[in-house]
Amino acid sequence: MAKTPLEFYEEWTAEGMAKDESLRRNTSQEIVYLKKYLEKDKRILDLGCGYGRVTIPLAKEGYIIDGLDIAPSFIEKAIRDSKLMGLKIDFRVGDMRNLPYEDNSYGNIISMWGVFVELPTREEQLRAIKEMQRVLISGGFAIIDMPIEKKQMAVKTDEKGDEIFIDPETRLVTGKIAGVEIAPLYNHNVDTLSELMKDAGIEKFRAFNDEMGGKNRQFLIFWKR
Ligand SMILES: C[S@@+](CC[C@H](N)C(=O)[O-])C[C@H]1O[C@@H](n2cnc3c(N)ncnc32)[C@H](O)[C@@H]1O
């Protein structure tokens, strides 16, 4: 049986991810990037927020932001850390395929560092897109950040403990990250993202590669009519 994202993250732990973040992410640069899009007068949802790596700095900058993640121990750390800083953020445990929010609740949704590619099937991805559309207000938008398409069939990076394999049929990426076996990840590209938008009946969207914090990343932005 393939590992689930919840099993992977509870094994990696929030502390493990926080340690690894400095090798892989440049949070302050990501905040600068996001600020080009986000609006201070809108309520923002950080979907798959982890331990609040991006949620907490944005709240500190005065954005009204909530966070949701499937991993309870990550949400516990996010609540602990945000309380210590005197921030009021609604952090909740939940699943992006079934959001615990009312229709038309958020102006912006962000989802950073490959949360979306943790949904391994098109059906689950469509469910999550429809849920985001449901909780967005009219004219609101979601920004989804994910890795650029992996082209090599097998990648081995011994010093970080990464070992990645790609199935060209299912587009699923399996293997190990930082020495820990991952849950399967979906290997999206601009074409597969555009097909997904078509299937979801969304006309206004952008799927593109861009540099963020010194890294080449892939983005999907879509709007609710
Ligand atoms: C690579 S981490 C990124 C965390 C955070 N967005 C950040 O940038 O630091 C991916 C996160 O997605 C969460 N996740 C995976 N599947 C999810 C789902 N179905 N619903 C909500 N969160 C999910 C994981 O628990 C994990 O915290």
The ligand as an ORCA input file, in Angstrom:
! r2SCAN-3c Opt
* xyz 0 1
  C       5.539     20.213      1.733
  S       4.367     20.570      3.000
  C       4.128     22.301      2.780
  C       3.604     22.969      4.007
  C       3.406     24.486      3.894
  N       2.476     24.829      2.809
  C       4.719     25.191      3.669
  O       4.895     25.795      2.599
  O       5.581     25.138      4.556
  C       2.823     19.901      2.355
  C       1.692     19.979      3.380
  O       0.467     19.564      2.767
  C      -0.317     18.902      3.756
  N      -1.342     18.095      3.072
  C      -1.157     17.017      2.292
  N      -2.338     16.530      1.862
  C      -3.295     17.343      2.392
  C      -4.733     17.364      2.307
  N      -5.404     16.448      1.602
  N      -5.388     18.350      2.944
  C      -4.726     19.276      3.674
  N      -3.367     19.294      3.816
  C      -2.667     18.341      3.171
  C       0.711     18.092      4.533
  O       0.251     17.667      5.798
  C       1.887     19.101      4.610
  O       1.855     19.883      5.772
*
